[in-house]
Amino acid sequence: MSRITIGSLVRHRVLDAIGIVVEHTMWDGVGGAYGVKFNKPVQDRCNRLSYLLDRADRWVLISGCDIP
């Protein structure tokens, strides 16, 4: 199984948005997080996001054939 690294193409499980990983950091004392720059701004509940830092378990590594 491939790992998510800087430069990986990923999809956010909740927002269903696609972007490139530009940062990796710790979310809390147990798990990591990824900072992702989206290909185009994504509408959240209140804001249009071009970048999102979220827990690592909310991101899925995708390949070219997985893009909707």
C-alpha positions, -999 to +999 in steps of 0.1 A: +000+000+000+013+034-009+018+061+017+006+097+015+037+120+012+044+156+002+033+160-034+007+132-033-027+137-049-054+132-022-092+134-017-108+146+014-133+121+027-158+147+041-156+175+015-149+151-015-123+177-027-091+169-046-057+185-039-020+182-035-003+176-001+020+205+007+025+200+045+027+172+070+025+179+108+011+164+140-026+168+147-023+158+184-001+136+205-012+105+186-019+112+150-006+132+121-022+158+098-019+169+062-020+204+047-035+203+013-038+229-015-069+223-035-070+224-073-099+248-071-116+265-041-140+242-022-172+253-005-173+244+031-203+252+054-194+289+055-162+295+036-145+289+002-113+270+010-082+268-012-061+252+016-071+229+045-051+213+074-069+183+087-064+149+104-045+123+084-074+098+086-096+121+066-075+120+035-074+092+008-045+087-016-058+087-052-044+078-085-052+093-119-080+068-127-097+077-093-105+113-102-142+119-107 
